[in-house]
Amino acid sequence: KKSSDAMLSLVANAFGVDAQRMKVASNDQEALHWCDGKNTGGGRALSDIDTNQRKLQLWHHQGCLALIEAEERRSNVHFHTVIFARTDVVVYVAVKPICMYNLKTPRRFKDWLFMAPIDVARQSFSASGQDCSQRALDKQAPGSNYTEDRSLPIMIMEAKGTEQPCRAFASVGAMRSDPKPEQLCNAMVFENKFAKAEAEPSKGVLGSSRGEGDVQLDRVPSSFAQTDPEHVAPKRGEDSPSVTKMLCSGFKAPEVALCVHGTARSFAHLVVYRSQKEHLIDAFAPSATVFVHITRKDARGDPNFQYSAVFEEFSDSELRTAAQYMGARVNHIRILEGPNAALPQCPHYAENYEKRKTATGHVESMAHLYSLAGQLSHREGCMELIRGEETAISRKFNVVIMVRADITVYFPFKPFCMYGVGKPRRVRDWFYLAPRDSADFLFSGPYRRFYDCQQELRIGGNVDEYINPFIQDVTEDGNLPIMITRLDLPRFPNNMCDRFRNPGALDFDPNPQGQLCGPMTYQNPFNKPTKALPDLEVSGIPLASRMVCSKFQTPKIAVCLYGDAEVWGNTLVHRSQKRNFIDALGADISMFLHAIGPSGASAAGELEALTGQNLLKATHLLGIEKRHARISSDPNEYVHWCMDKGGAAARTVWHHEGCMQLVSDEEHRSQFSYDVVILARADLVVYEPFKPFCMYDLKRPRRLSDWLFLAPKQDALRSFHTSSEDCHAKATQADSGTTSGLEYIEDRSLPVMPVGTIGEQASSSARSCESFSNIGALHFDPKPEELCTSMTTANEFGKFL
């Protein structure tokens, strides 16, 4: 079966292969034509003596080597070892760790896998593109340079049709009583229930490619070349493009360069680099090009004993793992040894240096001078990496972000279109966001001033004073979720919590400085490297939204979506609900659905009623199980239930009661109780991420209009559990701010807006947009009225399936 572009895209993304390292031909003819008449290796030409399979093998091998050599030129790196493996190889046992192989000795397993030093590979696989002969195949044969290694645990799917296909299957180290290879082979490979193609992914609407480099890509799958990777590997059930790009599709997306810089310190800690990836890059601009310029060893810029503690040293490998998780390519990572940057050798700075060697004050010390040198050098190093990439792609970025390596991003940024990126902003010296045409002045200007011997750092002057002439017009943005993250140990300064914010908080929500800052950053259980958290091997690494709240008790929340199932099929609706609501809250959430199904659906009241309506995808994405859903095929069922009372209010009361019944049934089945219940209209677009759950007081009921209600479970029962006989009275109260005597505080910061049922969007959007907010916006950021319809009802992704 021919693979679709979308399936190739999905697999390539899972392996982290970008368009520059991929070549896909539409069929075999290119390889066969390539081989015809090419016999520079001597001996008989394969076109005369061998099968098409041999020609394809040579074409693939030489093509792979060409891609590898192009990557070496592009990235200025040198590979030591090359492995070529057929795409249909099943690896039925984990290969041993790298140190258990002598990688200097070439080995192979049949013609399924070759492993060799790069120099031997060049001799064997001839990237000249001119050798298609028997001699070329002889260079790869056992007994030439390559030793046959039957211990490699691989089997190709194509072998199923051959005689005795399992002959090559091995169970190395097996005892006499262990299963025999022939017992294992079919079960593990050919008859394995997963040995089939996955369902074809939806291609979606895709972003723009960043260029194809210097490798000729005859036909890169369109969905692959233009993929907007929301994550290093796409989340299960989510397709490109990212939710951020969907929400901002009515605005021109900036090309963003983001550079993580400075002394590494806590950068390799999970809560730090994971929150930077998920809460900054993925939330703000998933297509950002990521650069890393850091120093491995730590040093303090303050000689005072009470602040003299330093971080342990992380290995180069640990730091690269974090950098690559964030999406930085090999040639975009610079890891310096440190701890200090070199000082400029300027004759008129010499007296200043000498005085600092014996000084005892903080800003008079050599340590503070080295702090300045490090900050300036790292930002200039970032700019050099950025300029190098701009030269390579022949265009400039639009926006530059500089973020210190030891920063936790404690709740998600808003999508890029909700910020005025044409003007610079910052959080202290921890974070800068600036238009590209300002970046050279902001980040390279202070460096040149210092290293070109224009001005020294005066004795008694601090770093802020030195760089202030360059940043005095940069607006301080106190609402950005940026917090420096040190260790909760003696002699580590953790006195910065006055900068911690909880934008949009109600009066009773947790206090950012006293209740949230420490637990979400320096006291956080995930403020450690992975190696210090062995339990993660079993439990897995949680989302950043769960991670930042891990010091708090995780609530069990029942979320019930209600309304028109067909409207819920709106792509923007259910995708934004998953990423910006369910994932962003980070709680232990069970999803429920109480809906009126599309016309013609069965009356079964289950998810099968949605079959054929393309809505099952939404239920799978949000994890709604069959027992958690009720879909009515009768659009007037609520009228009969509410004693013949019709109208929107009666329909809402019926949905609320249906949701509470689903929740109660699950509690009875599972013998546990939910802490919180959220009832939300099914047609809500969540236009920016919710904050993590610990930043809300979930013990107090809140609402936004009649679109979303959040309450403790017992309060929700009192408010929404209704009998048919009481429906009339409840319907009268449905649009009131009070429900069964309970006051639901209106929370205008909740980032949700309904798109309305089919045909009523235009009439309701103006009223709904009055509740649209851009919490924490600066004076030059877009106004809510400039964002609302473009991000919701008029959004190009807001189409009904």
Summary of the structure (lengths in Angstrom):
residues: 801
radius of gyration: 30.2
end to end distance: 27.8
largest distance: 93.5
contacts: 2559
relative contact order: 0.08
helix: 39%
strand: 14%
